[in-house]
């Protein structure tokens, strides 16, 4: 299995779009650091440091930026091989299809998790260079009654973000397994990401006004923002971290079961 | 176990895509050490059969076993001794040739770098193997495809149109290579090709598929041996062909310019020669014309019957 995962990771990172995505993330991190610097100099907000800002940056990016970039990096992991014709040679090895699918899933998760980590490091360095690095032991901030230290909060954000990344990757692999071409899979993953980022605030409003609206909060996309529990900015009120984790876990299990079933039975005609 | 079972046993396989029946009740068997040709016109169902053989598609009915292992219910054991190229062997364009081979080697256990280098050497890619495959010609990609198929010393090699993109020298080398694998290593080879000359040159047995059905199968010699066929060069073509047709000879081709005709019969050619000389027709040359696999193939696929040659299935 390790060999299979190594194969899949090597395929993702060998593609030019992966490097382009990393460059794009670097530029975004620098741009946010420059904005923070401008705000810092104008003195309009409580002075912040790199240590106290990284968790907020990662949380904010989990709403749209990360899923969108994941769509580009791994959206075609299954469909792309079908349309490029490489799936034929992949599936005529003495390895069962479900193992191949699982290796693709873990590879996608590892790469996406690494890019989130990379973004955090870039943000920390860029913010440190512009507004100062600060101490990981200092409190995260007075906002939202957060008393934990910046270091602990950042670790919490990353731990929860990994659950979100896993769920997103499971969903994107389902889409990639369902469609026949890589371009269509990437486009569909990116489109659903944008739609979900629009729908989440609406779900919050509906849930406030109608008791039936609460059911929408059980959808997976609401909980892709699970890391915002740490900064007390999770979009659905009264949800706990455990509740979000269980919801994401159930949806991810469903995505995996559906994808493997479809992949096992799929006729490879191209 | 693998020595006691046929390399391939396809029994009554059918495959439908929606309402379209791509393959209907196809059966054949390939023995270890045998080179077997699967031929048929475009759209006949050859590639569908090959995809079913390697587990890329599931037959709607029927069963396929490779060395006694069912390809659907015991996939890993069935496919383990198999190397294959299915249509054009598309590989990862962002890798070099060597990295592609290493990629496939990691999907099996025990493939050493020596085995990889040996496969590279056998297909003649040693000098270019570390280049990205975007720089490869179609023929080089085909060779790389063959290298990935033979990395693990398979007992059964399935080659779907392996001569695509190869130059005449490459085709000749591939033919010799296939025969060498079958004769010296006892490897079974299933070959699908449009180039009937290649199939005739390298295969022991063939099956002809048309409109999704096997219309004939048997040894290559059973398709190429038939009635005696001769070309006669004469000084009076109309007179000569009239005499031939009045007897038990069938004139299958006339060449007015060369004053020659091709004729076939169960009779001895000397009797026709005697008849022609008797009426004053001078015969300057008589030569035997061998029947090619292409002739048999065209006859079978155009008529849609299998009564002429081989055994109908």
Interface residues (C-beta under 8 A of the other chain):
Chain A: X3 X4 X6 X7 X10 X11 X14 X15 X16 X84 X85 X86 X88 X89 X90 X91 X92 X93 X94 X95 X96 X265 X267 X268 X269
Chain B: X17 X51 X54 X55 X56 X57 X58 X75 X76 X77 X79 X80 X82 X84 X86 X87 X88 X89 X90 X91 X92 X94 X95 X99 X103 X104 X106 X107 X108 X145 X148
